[in-house]
């Protein structure tokens, strides 16, 4: 009996030690930068980490455009941000990254109604809700987490290029994940269903984001637009509920206790969006508010170029459209 109690006590002590260590090493964005006169877009800015990011940027005086595919969630989030920050310059717009049509409509609306775009925070994403194809013929997880973000970023490039200037580049930030380490880029099979383990699909989508940032960095050389990736760490958000309610709740609570709250998970994205030095680099991978290295294969130029070409084809961008994307408004 004593031996069992000793084992239990040891496990509890180890668990508490891990939690204390993780919580004490979670970095916080320390930038005091104000954003009056600046415009930012936060996809998925209506819940979880995205809501914390959008609220922080609104506190700093920015015009904040939050986007998601759910009208009620978006409307409620806008009201909450305005109430918390007293910044009335908060806008909600519908955006479904699982629909190429929706992405194009959203981007066209932004280009028509906004005269500047300082920061594009590609925060929206899904966990592992299922292995199926969208109406556009792409794997759902891949389209929401990668292809939709790819298309949106390119369509908004002209406005980002117009806004960026020497010493103050406009910024694109994509939310990656440590699970990118388990992802791979098999061009011929990226969108297949019943082929990959569902966690592997998620990892594939995240390594594609890192490769995209590296390739776009090359293509934006000598411009005043930067693109960087952020790894939020294990934050206890509702994304885990896509596994199922029971397992998702257990994992979420475990993340909250041992690793990060959604607010803590938002800090690296805020650092990449606000820190002066973070705006002077492109193609970087940030974790805990510091530049780290992604998995080695995420830096393969040949893979990045092949992925770019396939992505352009899948999102149905014409050659003329690609050229226009790289022109300033």
MARKE-97098 format. One record per residue (C-alpha): residue number from 1; residue in one letter; x, y, z. Coordinates in steps of 0.25 Angstrom, whole numbers. Example, Ala and Ser with C-alpha at 12.3 -4.5 7.8 and 13.67 -1.06 7.14 Angstrom:
# residues 2
  seq  type     c1     c2     c3
    1     a     49    -18     31
    2     s     55     -4     29
END
This chain:
# residues 329
  seq  type     c1     c2     c3
    1     x      0      0      0
    2     x     11      9      4
    3     x     18      6    -10
    4     x      6     10    -18
    5     x      4     23    -10
    6     x     19     26    -12
    7     x     17     24    -27
    8     x      5     33    -28
    9     x     12     44    -20
   10     x     24     43    -29
   11     x     15     44    -42
   12     x      7     56    -36
   13     x     21     63    -32
   14     x     26     61    -46
   15     x     13     66    -52
   16     x     13     78    -44
   17     x     28     81    -47
   18     x     25     80    -62
   19     x     13     89    -61
   20     x     21    100    -52
   21     x     33     99    -62
   22     x     24    101    -74
   23     x     16    112    -69
   24     x     29    119    -64
   25     x     35    118    -78
   26     x     23    123    -86
   27     x     28    136    -93
   28     x     19    149    -93
   29     x     19    159   -104
   30     x     25    172    -97
   31     x     23    181   -109
   32     x     16    195   -105
   33     x     14    198   -119
   34     x      1    206   -122
   35     x     -7    204   -135
   36     x    -15    216   -137
   37     x    -17    218   -152
   38     x    -13    204   -155
   39     x    -22    193   -161
   40     x    -21    178   -157
   41     x    -29    166   -161
   42     x    -30    154   -152
   43     x    -36    141   -158
   44     x    -42    133   -147
   45     x    -42    145   -139
   46     x    -55    142   -133
   47     x    -51    131   -123
   48     x    -40    125   -116
   49     x    -26    130   -118
   50     x    -31    139   -130
   51     x    -41    146   -121
   52     x    -29    149   -111
   53     x    -21    154   -122
   54     x    -32    163   -128
   55     x    -35    169   -115
   56     x    -21    172   -112
   57     x    -19    179   -125
   58     x    -32    187   -123
   59     x    -27    191   -109
   60     x    -15    197   -117
   61     x    -24    206   -126
   62     x    -24    198   -139
   63     x    -36    196   -148
   64     x    -38    182   -146
   65     x    -45    173   -156
   66     x    -49    159   -151
   67     x    -53    148   -160
   68     x    -60    134   -159
   69     x    -71    126   -166
   70     x    -81    128   -154
   71     x    -90    140   -154
   72     x    -94    139   -139
   73     x    -80    136   -134
   74     x    -75    148   -142
   75     x    -85    157   -138
   76     x    -84    153   -123
   77     x    -69    154   -124
   78     x    -69    168   -130
   79     x    -78    173   -118
   80     x    -69    167   -108
   81     x    -57    173   -114
   82     x    -63    187   -114
   83     x    -68    185   -100
   84     x    -55    181    -95
   85     x    -46    191   -102
   86     x    -56    203   -105
   87     x    -51    203   -119
   88     x    -63    204   -128
   89     x    -54    202   -141
   90     x    -56    187   -141
   91     x    -62    180   -153
   92     x    -67    166   -155
   93     x    -67    160   -169
   94     x    -71    146   -173
   95     x    -60    137   -178
   96     x    -60    122   -181
   97     x    -46    117   -184
   98     x    -53    104   -189
   99     x    -58    111   -200
  100     x    -50    118   -211
  101     x    -62    126   -215
  102     x    -63    131   -201
  103     x    -48    135   -200
  104     x    -49    142   -213
  105     x    -62    150   -209
  106     x    -55    154   -196
  107     x    -42    158   -202
  108     x    -50    166   -213
  109     x    -58    173   -202
  110     x    -45    177   -194
  111     x    -38    182   -207
  112     x    -51    191   -210
  113     x    -54    196   -196
  114     x    -40    197   -189
  115     x    -29    207   -193
  116     x    -18    200   -185
  117     x    -15    187   -179
  118     x     -3    187   -169
  119     x     -4    173   -163
  120     x    -11    160   -168
  121     x    -12    150   -157
  122     x    -15    136   -163
  123     x    -20    130   -150
  124     x    -32    122   -154
  125     x    -31    107   -155
  126     x    -37     94   -152
  127     x    -33     82   -144
  128     x    -37     68   -149
  129     x    -52     69   -151
  130     x    -52     58   -162
  131     x    -45     53   -175
  132     x    -54     58   -186
  133     x    -53     67   -199
  134     x    -59     81   -200
  135     x    -68     85   -211
  136     x    -55     90   -218
  137     x    -50     76   -218
  138     x    -39     78   -207
  139     x    -37     71   -194
  140     x    -45     79   -184
  141     x    -33     81   -174
  142     x    -23     84   -184
  143     x    -32     95   -191
  144     x    -36    102   -178
  145     x    -22    101   -172
  146     x    -14    104   -184
  147     x    -20    106   -198
  148     x    -30    116   -193
  149     x    -19    124   -186
  150     x    -10    123   -198
  151     x    -21    129   -207
  152     x    -25    139   -197
  153     x    -10    144   -195
  154     x     -8    145   -210
  155     x    -21    153   -213
  156     x    -18    163   -202
  157     x     -3    165   -206
  158     x     -6    177   -214
  159     x    -12    185   -202
  160     x     -1    180   -193
  161     x     10    184   -203
  162     x      3    198   -204
  163     x      3    199   -189
  164     x     17    195   -186
  165     x     28    205   -186
  166     x     43    206   -183
  167     x     46    203   -169
  168     x     31    199   -166
  169     x     28    186   -175
  170     x     14    181   -175
  171     x     13    167   -169
  172     x      7    154   -172
  173     x      7    144   -160
  174     x      2    130   -162
  175     x     -1    120   -150
  176     x      7    108   -151
  177     x      9     97   -141
  178     x     19     88   -135
  179     x     12     76   -142
  180     x     18     82   -155
  181     x     30     73   -151
  182     x     21     61   -154
  183     x     16     66   -168
  184     x     21     63   -181
  185     x     18     69   -195
  186     x     15     58   -205
  187     x      9     66   -216
  188     x      1     55   -223
  189     x     -6     51   -210
  190     x     -8     63   -202
  191     x    -23     64   -204
  192     x    -26     49   -204
  193     x    -36     44   -194
  194     x    -35     31   -187
  195     x    -20     31   -189
  196     x    -13     39   -178
  197     x    -15     38   -163
  198     x    -24     49   -159
  199     x    -13     55   -150
  200     x     -3     54   -161
  201     x    -13     62   -170
  202     x    -12     73   -160
  203     x      3     72   -160
  204     x      3     73   -175
  205     x     -5     86   -175
  206     x      5     92   -165
  207     x     18     89   -172
  208     x     11     94   -185
  209     x      9    108   -178
  210     x     24    108   -174
  211     x     28    105   -188
  212     x     19    115   -193
  213     x     25    126   -184
  214     x     39    122   -189
  215     x     35    122   -204
  216     x     27    135   -203
  217     x     39    142   -196
  218     x     47    139   -208
  219     x     37    145   -217
  220     x     35    157   -209
  221     x     50    161   -209
  222     x     52    176   -208
  223     x     38    178   -205
  224     x     33    184   -192
  225     x     24    172   -188
  226     x     29    161   -179
  227     x     23    147   -176
  228     x     26    139   -163
  229     x     21    127   -156
  230     x     17    126   -142
  231     x     16    113   -133
  232     x      6    116   -122
  233     x     10    104   -114
  234     x      0     95   -107
  235     x    -11    104   -104
  236     x    -24     99    -97
  237     x    -34    104   -108
  238     x    -47     97   -113
  239     x    -40     92   -126
  240     x    -37     79   -119
  241     x    -52     77   -118
  242     x    -51     73   -133
  243     x    -46     59   -127
  244     x    -59     57   -120
  245     x    -65     64   -107
  246     x    -59     54    -97
  247     x    -44     53   -102
  248     x    -44     67   -107
  249     x    -48     72    -93
  250     x    -38     64    -86
  251     x    -27     69    -96
  252     x    -31     83    -95
  253     x    -31     83    -79
  254     x    -18     76    -80
  255     x    -12     88    -88
  256     x    -18     98    -79
  257     x    -12     92    -67
  258     x      2     88    -73
  259     x      4     97    -84
  260     x     -3    110    -89
  261     x    -17    117    -88
  262     x    -22    123   -101
  263     x    -17    136    -96
  264     x     -3    131    -94
  265     x     -4    124   -108
  266     x     -7    137   -114
  267     x      6    144   -110
  268     x     15    139   -120
  269     x      6    144   -131
  270     x      5    157   -125
  271     x     20    158   -124
  272     x     22    155   -139
  273     x     11    165   -142
  274     x     17    176   -133
  275     x     31    175   -130
  276     x     41    184   -138
  277     x     51    173   -140
  278     x     41    163   -144
  279     x     37    173   -155
  280     x     51    173   -161
  281     x     51    158   -164
  282     x     43    149   -173
  283     x     42    134   -174
  284     x     45    132   -160
  285     x     38    122   -150
  286     x     35    128   -137
  287     x     32    120   -124
  288     x     31    126   -110
  289     x     34    140   -116
  290     x     47    136   -121
  291     x     52    131   -135
  292     x     54    116   -135
  293     x     57    106   -146
  294     x     45     98   -153
  295     x     48     84   -157
  296     x     59     83   -167
  297     x     51     78   -179
  298     x     42     91   -178
  299     x     54     99   -184
  300     x     55     90   -197
  301     x     54    100   -208
  302     x     51     90   -218
  303     x     39     85   -210
  304     x     34     99   -207
  305     x     34    103   -222
  306     x     27     90   -226
  307     x     16     93   -215
  308     x     15    107   -220
  309     x     12    103   -234
  310     x      2     92   -230
  311     x     -5    102   -220
  312     x     -7    112   -231
  313     x    -13    102   -240
  314     x    -22     96   -229
  315     x    -27    110   -224
  316     x    -30    113   -239
  317     x    -21    126   -240
  318     x    -18    129   -254
  319     x     -4    134   -259
  320     x     -9    148   -260
  321     x    -15    148   -246
  322     x     -2    143   -240
  323     x      5    155   -247
  324     x     -6    165   -242
  325     x     -4    159   -228
  326     x     10    164   -228
  327     x      7    178   -232
  328     x      4    189   -222
  329     x    -10    196   -223
END
